[in-house]
């Protein structure tokens, strides 16, 4: 193992933090008090670009599969929040 291969996991870029954690830390120091606005603005930009390049209906199909995958993953983890929310919503529709 070379000298450059050793990483202690402390600080950005060392492998100890995810890219999202590093982004959150940078936004927190660069724009204190506006972290959520910046991160959700970036998310909105990403969604807008996807809609622009793939189209509305293809985007809906992609999102349907993403939600289905997350829901199945939650089910396997033993915490089916999405399925419980859908079940509650359907029961509300059935009653009223």
C-alpha positions in Angstrom: 0.0 0.0 0.0 1.5 3.3 -1.1 1.6 6.5 0.9 -1.2 8.1 -1.1 -3.5 5.1 -0.5 -3.7 5.7 3.2 -6.8 7.6 4.2 -7.9 8.4 7.7 -11.5 9.3 6.9 -11.3 12.8 8.3 -12.3 15.8 6.2 -13.6 16.3 2.7 -12.3 14.2 -0.1 -10.8 11.5 2.2 -13.6 9.0 1.7 -15.0 9.4 5.2 -17.9 11.6 4.0 -20.4 11.1 1.2 -20.5 13.7 -1.6 -23.9 14.8 -0.3 -22.4 15.4 3.2 -19.6 17.4 1.7 -22.1 19.5 -0.3 -24.2 20.1 2.7 -21.2 21.2 4.7 -20.0 23.6 2.0 -23.5 25.1 1.6 -23.7 25.5 5.4 -20.5 27.5 5.5 -20.9 29.4 2.3 -24.6 30.4 2.8 -25.6 30.0 6.4 -29.3 30.1 7.0 -30.1 29.3 3.4 -29.0 25.6 3.2 -32.5 24.2 2.4 -33.2 26.9 -0.2 -30.0 26.2 -2.1 -30.3 22.4 -1.9 -34.0 22.4 -3.0 -33.1 24.9 -5.7 -30.5 22.5 -7.0 -33.1 19.6 -6.9 -35.6 21.8 -8.8 -33.0 22.5 -11.4 -32.2 18.8 -11.8 -35.9 18.0 -12.2 -36.4 20.8 -14.7 -33.4 19.5 -16.8 -34.7 16.0 -16.7 -38.1 17.2 -17.8 -36.5 19.2 -20.6 -34.5 16.3 -22.0 -36.8 13.3 -21.5 -40.3 14.9 -21.6 -43.2 15.0 -19.2 -44.6 11.5 -19.7 -41.3 9.7 -19.7 -40.4 11.6 -16.5 -43.6 10.4 -14.8 -42.8 6.8 -15.8 -39.2 7.2 -14.4 -40.6 8.7 -11.1 -43.2 5.9 -10.9 -40.4 3.3 -11.1 -38.3 5.2 -8.6 -41.2 5.4 -6.1 -41.9 1.7 -6.6 -38.3 0.8 -6.0 -38.1 2.9 -2.9 -41.4 1.5 -1.6 -40.2 -2.1 -2.2 -36.9 -1.3 -0.5 -38.7 0.1 2.5 -40.9 -3.0 2.6 -37.8 -5.2 2.6 -36.3 -3.1 5.4 -39.4 -3.6 7.5 -40.5 0.1 7.4 -43.0 0.4 4.5 -43.8 4.2 4.9 -44.9 4.8 1.3 -47.1 1.7 1.2 -48.7 2.7 4.5 -49.3 6.2 3.3 -50.9 4.9 0.0 -53.0 2.4 2.0 -54.2 5.2 4.3 -55.0 7.5 1.4 -57.0 4.7 -0.3 -59.0 4.0 2.9 -59.8 7.8 3.1 -61.0 7.8 -0.5 -63.1 4.6 0.1 -64.8 6.2 3.2 -65.5 9.6 1.9 
